[in-house]
């Protein structure tokens, strides 16, 4: 742990953890061995906890002590990404529009895409690398996925996972125009 410990970060972290898990002060106190009043004082910024108290709380929350005491560096912990002209990866004249929102990187396990059909039609994908898997969730419309010699029809709010190393295509021939997202993961 380097630098100065931010007690404001610790206060917000503990309170946020409890709220996200629907946990009371008493429940965290019971699991950690730290008194309810001490946790309340830490959360309200009325006291600066000792390293022993922080270690007990981190263990009870099943996190590393460093994650509790070190605030995130800059804005690298949160990144907002949205579809734009710059991240379209589909052909410009295609009825299928696909935005690559996240590309595989050292800290990202795969690629994440948002897609929609602007007109009824189809698109084809070349096979992804061996061992890759595609997980697709259909937000609206109906979509037929042709995977090798199999046709899988998805309806709104359904999800499918398949081997992306096989050639495949999507078709949206009738009804509401299909929109959704898919994630491609790669075996390292």
C-alpha positions, 0 to 999 in steps of 0.5 A, spaced: 500 500 500 503 506 497 501 513 499 496 516 504 490 512 506 483 515 504 478 514 510 473 518 506 474 512 501 474 507 506 467 510 509 464 510 502 466 503 500 464 500 507 457 503 506 456 501 499 458 494 500 453 493 506 448 497 501 449 493 495 449 486 499 442 488 503 446 487 509 445 491 516 451 494 521 449 488 526 450 483 520 457 486 518 459 486 526 457 479 527 461 477 521 467 481 522 468 481 530 468 489 529 462 492 534 456 495 530 458 502 533 465 502 531 462 500 523 457 506 524 463 511 526 467 509 520 462 509 515 460 516 518 467 519 518 467 520 525 473 515 527 479 513 523 480 505 524 486 501 526 489 497 521 487 491 525 479 493 524 480 494 517 483 487 516 477 484 520 472 488 516 476 486 509 476 479 511 468 479 513 467 482 506 471 477 502 476 482 499 483 484 499 485 489 505 488 493 499 482 494 495 479 497 502 484 502 503 486 504 496 482 508 492 481 507 485 486 511 481 483 516 477 477 514 472 480 508 470 475 504 474 469 506 471 469 507 463 462 509 460 462 507 452 456 508 447 455 506 440 458 512 435 460 512 428 467 511 430 466 504 433 461 501 427 465 495 425 459 492 420 459 494 413 456 501 412 451 499 407 449 493 411 442 492 414 446 490 420 449 495 424 454 493 429 458 497 434 464 494 438 464 497 445 470 493 448 475 490 445 479 484 448 485 487 452 489 484 458 484 486 463 478 484 458 476 477 457 473 478 450 470 483 445 463 486 447 458 489 441 451 492 440 448 491 434 441 492 431 438 491 424 436 498 420 432 494 415 430 487 414 436 482 412 442 478 414 449 478 415 454 473 415 460 472 420 467 469 418 469 464 424 472 467 430 478 464 432 478 456 435 476 456 442 472 462 442 465 463 444 459 468 443 454 469 448 448 473 444 442 476 448 436 479 443 433 485 446 428 486 441 425 483 435 426 476 432 433 473 430 435 467 426 442 464 427 444 460 422 450 456 425 453 450 420 447 446 419 443 448 424 438 454 425 436 457 432 431 462 432 431 467 438 425 471 441 425 478 444 429 477 451 432 470 450 440 469 450 444 463 446 451 461 447 455 458 441 461 456 439 464 462 435 469 458 431 464 456 426 461 460 421 455 463 422 450 468 420 444 472 423 437 474 419 432 478 421 427 477 415 420 479 418 417 483 424 420 488 429 427 489 427 432 486 432 437 489 437 441 486 442 448 485 444 453 479 444 460 478 447 465 474 444 470 470 449 477 467 447 480 461 450 487 463 452 
